[in-house]
């Protein structure tokens, strides 16, 4: 306990009696102008990643905020929260204490004179008592902050965690190490924060959302976690881990079109298979080595891609070696589902490590017997990764993140990690038998199913089914887009507001078929794959035909219908020519013989008719004609050089370049009904551009891109060249005709700042420029 209940209530009365003297005047935050771009005096500053010096939060209604925390502390210190085990409590921070409070957020950076002020909301965060405390007569808690009108280094939502809730600096070390090794892991560091005058040290940790993925050059996709309703946030007999399933944490993703809905449905359904298999495992050795809440995964079934499986096994090995296997629990497992590759990538979250301490939370004995088989298989690769680290540089990163670690201490920790990996390599993991899920819920005790229903979704028919645990009684309902019913279902937060009998009812989304065993019902489309010279491959569905001429180094791609998609990836593509010819039949957006899945332009998350992804290119040329896809040609995470890109007659965007680093000699696009060129999240050097009849923007450059355009010729577009969202653009020479606006610079998305564009030579006049406050266009 924090302290005795009697003393606690006395302190509450005393604190409330002096509380009015602790509040702040509203005049502090009303009269000051707020700069949402946080650009300081120089327009260049928003292009930098600035180190935070300290944070200040001024809560509009501080007295209510304090009383809210005190109420949670009172409940925690009540007799009802006590258990027979010291340090274990029957307590969870309930949702009623997680109300939002309007606030002003002030962020001071290490850089001179750079201070940012935003409007924000804050609320308590965390599930258990470790997120509450009492310091120097002040109640404090972990805090969730949502910025309403700006960002901090492209972060719009973050947590200020009490260090004890994550074992202090250990969390920062583990999160930083995973980032150093290029695993998905949130930015985490120590910072000083003053909450209405009270100063304390917190762990700053970014929220896991779209901006987080973009830092790793990942497209937006489903982010999944465990549903905590029946585990950590439940009390006593209501805690039923065997009902824990997966949930879509970024529910809004499923609302962004048909393709996203289908992808989110598949991602959540398949992860529920993992949970259901876990709930029925048989372990050959003592259960002591496998805590009941640790989510064990049949990687042979769910990680069928070889590279994906090896990455997962390496991650598992590192988790155990870093003493962070608390993150493997049903509640704390986090996954990103790649919308193109259709596989899961683990996200590090809340490991409760003590790797910096001389004694770890999990003993060596448990490590030698309790590490998983996947960890054992990944231990060699994990050790190799550790040895590739630039250790002096990484120690500087740790120091910057608030860990003042000496060289000797750092070296001892790295040796400890490598030694633990050796133990894992030589470990004897328990043998685990995974069962299928048939009739799982009906085999549970009858009382478990009281006030609970199962949900199954049939997306093709836009229906879902609410069923009893034995599936003997099911009610059919419509998926209501206006009420976001699918998002609520996938987020495990569905409530039947039209049924008075459903009050207090818990609904569990299972999968996309009306039984316990789900496959991938999103697509019955067959994908074919051609390997070329052991250097790259062409993957295409059964709505496209491919002809490869190895002698001429030419690839011909012909769509059978507008659903045809081709993906090109691998190691290196040297001096090849790619020819694409589309079939414009956009009418196929409902169930037909040619389009049995009823899919539209953004087909299963693949927006390009031809997509090049994760490959290096040298002197390739691409030609496209009559595309009906969202993008005619799409590059994702591609490096190298391109000779020619020519696109004719595109129903939407012409060329889309994402997360890439490219030098392009010539781009020629004629007739694109939306943007001719979209550049985002990358570095682009383009020598010559000829664009005619672009429906919206001729060239759109956004999301922290750096672009150098040498000679640009644009005719007939609404906007010539647009720079936005923390991008920096240099245009050396431009000739723009028949455009309402030649150049524009602005901010579109909250997680970015404005943009900067410099034009050395142009035929445009100053009145053909649009420059939003916080952005800059320089002529000459």
Secondary structure, 3 states (H helix, E strand, C coil): CCCCHHHHHHHHHHHHHHHHHHCCCCHHHHCCCCCCCCCCCCCCHHHCCCCEEEEEEEECCHHHHHHHHHHHHHHHCCHHHCCCCCCCCCCCCCHHHCCCEEEEEEEEECCCCCEEEEEEEEEECCCCHHHEEEECCEEEECEEEEECCCCECCECEEEEEEHHHHCCHHHHHHHHHHHHCCCEECCEEEEEEEECCEEEEEEEEECCCHHHHHHCCCCCCCEEEECCCCCCCCCHHHCCHHHCCEEECCHHHHHCCHHHHHHHHHHHHHHHHHHHHHCCCEECCCHHHCCCCECCCCHHHHCCCHHHHHHHHHHHHHHHHCCCHHHHECCCCEEEECCCCCCEEEEECCCCCCCCCCCCCCCHHHHHHHCCHHHHHHHHHHHHHHHCCCHHHHHHHHHHCCCCCCHHHHHHHHHHHHHHHHHHHCCCCCCEECCCCCCCHHHCCHHHHCCEEEEEEECCCCEEEEECCCCCCEEEEECCCCCCHHHHHHCCCCCCCCCHHHCCCEEEEEECCCCCCCCCCCCCCCEEEEEECCCEEEEEECCEEEEEECCCCEEEEEECCCCCCEEEEECEEECCEEEEECCCCCCCCCCCCCCCCCCCCCECCECEEEEEEEEEEEEEEEEEEEECCCEEEEEEEEEEEEEEEEEEEECCEEEEEECCEEEEEEEEEEEECCCCEEEECCEEEEEEEEEEEEEEEEEEEECCCEEEEEEEEEEEEEEEEEEECCCEEEEEEEEEEEEEEEEEEECCCCCCCCCEEEECCECCCHHHEEECCCCEEEEC
